[in-house]
């Protein structure tokens, strides 16, 4: 992958996570990188191509993270903790997660970006449900709901709380995330 393409992807994702999809243009990217808009269009003919590529890149990163945790023999608790820490890091960096940033604009996204975003959400929820179910069966987690319901509650809590922390400003986000984990203790 070319260095310019990687920089465009990285900056595009940063702009989506800090400003929102509809709040940035290729001009923002070209100005920041000191390149012409034509250079961006060479790699991503349209903003929808860029957005779809960003979501696909995040799907790949998520899959690699899961594989990495499994290969390092992380138990269910360690995996969930690592997942939650992604949101803590995003809060520290004053960024929304990609799902939380794109979701409000979902109706303005083209079909391919919508499909990739849905794929990403479905993948995260399936993984979380699997992790929770496996952890519950081993006595690592305790919860009354189905694993699928609990996965949705956890994921939506992380996404929404990250959004609200930007509004509230003084939210002790790390403690909030810890409370999500603490609610699962047997």
C-alpha atoms as one frame of an Amber mdcrd trajectory, in Angstrom:
protein
   0.000   0.000   0.000   1.358   3.438  -0.869   2.354   5.824   1.903   0.077
   8.535   0.472  -2.911   6.175   0.401  -2.254   5.166   4.021  -1.994   8.810
   5.097  -5.264   9.635   3.330  -6.996   6.710   5.056  -5.576   7.683   8.435
  -6.505  11.340   8.118  -9.945  10.496   6.699 -10.648   8.241   9.666  -9.410
  10.890  12.079 -11.699  13.479  10.478 -14.693  11.134  10.643 -13.965  10.364
  14.301 -13.423  13.996  15.311 -15.677  16.039  12.984 -18.101  13.548  11.458
 -18.492  12.173   7.947 -20.516  15.050   6.517 -18.346  17.719   8.179 -15.161
  17.199   6.174 -14.167  17.352   2.540 -11.269  16.249   0.398 -10.014  19.819
   0.728  -9.467  19.197   4.474  -7.329  16.185   3.626  -5.395  17.819   0.796
  -4.633  20.893   2.919  -3.442  18.806   5.879  -1.279  16.522   3.731  -0.045
  19.258   1.383  -1.267  17.437  -1.719  -3.737  18.235  -4.484  -7.316  16.954
  -4.398  -6.501  15.031  -7.576  -4.034  12.918  -5.579  -6.831  11.901  -3.223
  -9.154  11.148  -6.145  -6.447   8.931  -7.641  -6.713   6.576  -4.651 -10.348
   7.234  -3.727 -12.434   8.485  -6.674 -15.169   9.621  -4.295 -15.690  10.262
  -0.614 -17.864   7.140  -0.461 -14.885   5.056  -1.673 -12.792   6.564   1.106
 -15.447   5.913   3.764 -15.948   2.326   2.627 -12.178   1.735   2.667 -11.924
   3.201   6.174 -14.635   0.878   7.475 -13.024  -2.126   5.738  -9.671  -1.200
   7.294 -11.300  -1.107  10.727 -12.922  -4.489  10.144  -9.511  -5.902   9.277
  -7.962  -4.329  12.399 -10.706  -5.793  14.566 -10.199  -9.259  13.090  -6.443
  -8.958  13.657  -7.021  -7.851  17.256  -9.191 -10.896  17.931  -6.647 -13.236
  16.324  -3.854 -11.617  18.307  -5.709 -12.016  21.614  -6.545 -15.634  20.846
  -2.971 -16.440  19.822  -1.718 -14.866  23.062  -4.219 -16.995  25.014  -6.117
 -14.042  26.470  -8.971 -15.321  28.597 -12.469 -13.919  28.189 -11.950 -11.258
  30.836  -8.715 -10.043  29.262 -10.338  -9.894  25.827 -13.304  -7.898  27.057
 -11.015  -5.591  29.026  -8.882  -4.982  25.915 -12.024  -4.191  23.918 -13.272
  -1.705  26.522  -9.848  -0.049  26.634 -10.260   0.883  22.962 -13.074   3.191
  24.055 -11.092   4.569  26.995  -8.269   5.391  24.590 -10.697   7.029  22.155
 -12.044   9.209  24.974  -8.524  10.200  25.995  -7.814  11.162  22.359 -11.146
  13.061  22.159 -12.368  10.865  19.326 -15.600   9.008  18.761 -15.493   5.404
  17.697 -16.032   4.845  13.991 -19.426   3.203  14.544 -20.610   6.039  16.774
 -19.359   8.631  14.354 -20.895   7.111  11.213 -24.181   5.880  12.707 -25.909
   9.288  12.856 -25.068   9.782   9.162 -25.964   6.261   8.060 -28.821   7.417
   5.802 -26.456   9.777   3.972 -23.821   7.090   3.397 -23.813   5.196   0.135
 -24.957   1.593   0.099 -21.467   0.048   0.103 -20.423   2.045   3.174 -23.708
   1.214   4.902 -23.174  -2.483   4.167 -19.612  -2.441   5.505 -20.698  -0.553
   8.623 -23.463  -3.086   9.243 -20.952  -5.885   8.678 -18.645  -4.308  11.249
 -21.398  -3.887  13.848 -22.656  -7.430  13.281 -19.125  -8.799  13.610 -18.494
  -6.952  16.874 -21.825  -8.040  18.334 -21.320 -11.685  17.307 -17.837 -11.686
  18.806 -19.018 -10.044  22.028 -21.942 -12.468  22.360 -19.636 -15.444  21.763
 -17.107 -14.106  24.277 -19.788 -13.435  26.884 -21.426 -16.831  26.435 -18.101
 -18.657  26.664 -17.112 -16.597  29.709 -20.466 -17.187  31.391 -20.146 -20.942
  30.849 -16.693 -20.847  32.480 -17.920 -18.733  35.391 -15.849 -15.723  34.330
 -18.959 -13.563  33.730 -22.356 -13.459  35.389 -25.428 -11.924  33.773 -29.112
 -12.819  33.473 -29.795 -11.719  29.880 -28.987 -13.708  26.795 -25.415 -13.262
  25.593 -26.742 -11.482  22.480 -28.740  -8.986  24.559 -25.845  -8.379  26.925
 -23.490  -7.849  23.962 -25.861  -5.225  22.551 -26.137  -3.492  25.935 -22.355
  -3.380  26.370 -21.594  -2.242  22.833 -24.324   0.385  22.729 -23.256   1.626
  26.186 -19.680   2.071  25.014 -20.662   3.798  21.779 -23.265   6.078  23.361
 -21.206   6.930  26.431 -18.312   7.961  24.217 -20.695  10.281  22.363 -22.089
  11.721  25.617 -18.660  12.166  27.170 -17.963  14.760  24.495 -21.057  16.673
  25.581 -20.587  16.240  29.328 -16.865  16.863  29.262 -16.186  16.023  32.893
 -17.453  12.447  32.825 -15.069  10.057  34.563 -15.081   7.845  31.508 -12.557
   5.323  32.739 -14.667   4.656  35.852 -17.793   4.428  33.713 -16.163   1.756
  31.558 -14.948  -0.057  34.660 -18.546  -0.183  35.888 -19.532  -1.984  32.690
 -16.933  -4.635  33.482 -17.804  -4.754  37.185 -21.451  -5.523  36.347 -20.284
  -8.787  34.797 -18.408 -10.088  37.837 -19.824 -13.290  39.331
